[in-house]
Amino acid sequence: MTDGHLAERTLVLLRHGKAERPEGVADRERALTERGHADATAAGAWLARHGFLPDVVVCSPARRTRETWHAAETGMASAPAESGPAGAAPRVRYESAVYAAETGDLLDVLRATEPDAGTVLLVAHNPGISLLSIVLDRIGADREGLRTSGVVVHRVTDAWADLGATPAPVTAHHTARA
């Protein structure tokens, strides 16, 4: 945990894992494929190994994003950070506004983050999550966007309430392939 006055915060963006496309199933109810589960677990393990353990998780309520978060959480638990074991469990918020969100919607949701959060993990969908990364770092973000279970880490120097007012450079990225 961190206090609300820190000069630096971390925003981790995680695109949901590869999802099934069964006929007759509503988009919100699409489940992850076996590979989607494996890749999301690998993404969580990568986050833990690099010390990007969230204080707060903001997740779309769609089934594939919830399953991505749970698989990533499993990966985090199985691969403790190089600096030591994981801390307290993160506060998890399932936000309807994140589903099919545009960049402005995602910024609004993230700006409402608790000021004491040092690391926030957003689990969301394309194109919104990839466009958010580009808005935060026009030079360092991948113009082709995040692949399924892709991770990009941004360094945030503003308070969460001011996210987007100044650039938030990309400091790390990972594409999980189990």
C-alpha angles and dihedrals in degrees: 000000000000135000124253093251100064115127092222136046134173126233116192117194117200122183113212119263126260108297135204120251103208118173115252096020117120114244092243090056099052110128128215119263120237088263090048091057092046094048093048090050089050090049090053091050090051091050091051094047090053095045097249096137111155128235089193131025119200110192137177111243092232113120094242093053093046089050090047091053093048092048091047090049089053089051091050091052093049095050112045118204118270087242093058142283124337118271129225120334112270124251106253123208122186104205122193089202090066094063110095088350127168121222094267091052091051091048090051092052092047093046087062091060117127108270092231094061112113097182125029124188117203115196109193150130139274138285091026098051094048092046090050089056090052092048090052094047115014092181104039101038120099107255090206090060135228119316120220109298088010118153130205124180122208128193109226119199097175127076112268089252089062098043111151096024090106130018118281105206123221108248101174142001138188137188111203119216114168 
